[in-house]
Amino acid sequence: MNISRLRSFIDANLFLIPLFLSLAVSAEGKSINKDQVNVRAQPSLTSPILFTAPLGYPIEIKEKKGDWFFLCDWQENDGWVHKSLVSEKNTAVILIEKANIRNEATQKSRVTSTANQGEVYIIQEKKGKWTKLGYFDTNEPVGWIRNDLIFGE
């Protein structure tokens, strides 16, 4: 195919791009609402258990099938969980070994504490590239962390 025919083909099919983008399923952030929830291989209570997720565990919903959600977690594990075990609560998990928590949403602000990989927090607020975290049990403010250091909406 020569260049002019290729350009004509591309120009003639540009209208398809928005259609494909609208068909893409966007991930939805949620969390687990009970402790030690079974995540299964298929959307069925008799399906094998792949792993268990703790209370507050942030997940992304990739697909819905009846009363079941297909999820993905921060370690790229996936599986099915019943919708009754999922909460709208906004949570985040720390992705790196030790992450600085700051008193303001800037890199130059004072470090007030550190968070360890795998710890779960409540998301209280978002500001640009920063997220304000709170303790999961009490919702007491902890501080600000960069978005690239956490998984969760």
C-alpha positions in Angstrom: 0.0 0.0 0.0 1.5 3.3 -1.0 1.6 6.4 1.3 -1.3 8.3 -0.3 -3.6 5.2 -0.1 -2.6 4.6 3.5 -3.4 8.3 4.4 -6.8 7.9 2.7 -7.6 4.8 4.6 -6.6 6.4 7.9 -8.6 9.5 7.2 -11.7 7.4 6.2 -11.5 5.4 9.4 -10.7 8.1 12.0 -14.4 8.2 13.1 -14.0 4.7 14.5 -11.5 5.8 17.2 -14.1 7.4 19.5 -16.4 4.3 19.0 -13.6 2.0 20.2 -12.8 4.2 23.1 -16.4 4.3 24.3 -16.6 0.5 24.2 -13.6 0.1 26.5 -14.5 -0.9 30.1 -13.1 1.5 32.6 -12.0 0.2 36.0 -14.0 1.2 39.0 -12.3 1.6 42.4 -13.9 0.0 45.4 -12.9 -1.9 48.5 -13.6 -5.2 50.4 -16.2 -4.7 53.2 -15.6 -7.8 55.3 -12.4 -9.5 56.7 -10.9 -12.5 54.8 -13.1 -12.4 51.7 -12.7 -15.3 49.3 -11.7 -14.3 45.8 -12.7 -17.0 43.4 -11.7 -18.4 40.0 -15.2 -18.1 38.6 -18.4 -16.2 39.7 -19.8 -19.1 41.8 -19.7 -20.1 45.5 -18.5 -23.5 44.5 -15.6 -22.2 42.4 -12.0 -22.6 43.8 -10.7 -19.9 46.1 -7.7 -18.1 44.6 -6.8 -15.8 47.5 -8.4 -14.0 50.5 -8.6 -10.3 50.8 -8.7 -8.4 54.1 -11.2 -5.8 55.2 -10.7 -2.5 53.4 -8.5 -4.0 50.7 -8.7 -1.7 47.6 -9.7 -3.3 44.4 -10.5 -2.3 40.8 -13.7 -3.8 39.3 -13.0 -4.9 35.7 -16.2 -6.7 34.9 -19.7 -7.3 36.3 -21.6 -10.6 35.8 -24.9 -10.9 37.6 -24.2 -10.5 41.4 -20.4 -10.9 40.9 -17.5 -8.6 40.3 -14.3 -9.5 38.5 -11.6 -7.6 40.3 -7.9 -6.8 40.1 -5.7 -5.8 43.1 -2.5 -3.9 43.6 -0.4 -7.0 43.0 -2.2 -7.8 39.7 -4.1 -10.7 41.3 -7.6 -11.1 39.9 -10.7 -13.1 40.5 -14.4 -13.0 41.3 -16.1 -11.7 44.4 -19.8 -11.5 45.3 -21.1 -7.9 45.2 -22.3 -8.1 48.8 -18.7 -8.2 49.9 -17.7 -5.0 48.1 -17.9 -1.5 49.5 -18.0 1.9 47.9 -15.4 3.1 50.6 -12.4 4.7 49.0 -9.2 3.0 50.3 -5.6 2.9 49.2 -2.7 0.5 49.8 1.0 1.5 49.9 2.9 0.1 47.0 6.6 0.6 48.1 8.5 -0.7 51.1 8.5 2.7 52.9 6.6 5.7 51.8 6.8 9.2 53.2 3.6 10.8 54.5 3.8 14.6 54.4 1.9 17.4 56.2 1.0 19.1 52.9 0.5 18.1 49.3 4.0 19.1 48.2 7.3 17.3 47.8 9.0 20.1 49.9 6.6 19.8 52.9 7.6 18.1 56.2 7.6 14.3 56.4 5.3 13.5 59.4 5.4 9.7 59.3 6.1 6.7 57.0 3.8 4.0 55.7 4.8 0.4 55.0 4.1 -1.6 51.9 0.7 -3.3 52.0 -0.8 -1.0 54.7 -4.4 0.1 53.9 -5.7 3.6 54.5 -8.9 5.6 53.9 -8.7 8.1 51.1 -9.9 11.4 52.5 -9.1 13.9 49.7 -7.3 14.2 46.4 -5.4 17.2 45.2 -3.6 16.9 41.8 -0.8 14.3 42.2 -1.4 13.9 45.9 -3.8 12.0 48.1 -4.7 12.7 51.8 -4.8 9.5 53.8 -6.6 8.6 57.1 -6.3 5.6 59.4 -8.6 2.9 58.3 -10.2 2.2 61.7 -10.7 5.8 62.9 -10.5 7.9 59.7 -8.1 10.2 61.7 -6.0 12.1 59.2 -2.5 10.7 58.6 -1.2 13.1 55.9 -0.4 13.4 52.2 1.2 11.0 49.9 2.0 11.0 46.1 -0.5 9.1 44.0 2.2 7.0 42.4 3.0 5.4 45.7 -0.5 4.0 46.3 -3.0 1.8 44.6 -6.7 2.8 45.0 -9.1 5.4 43.8 
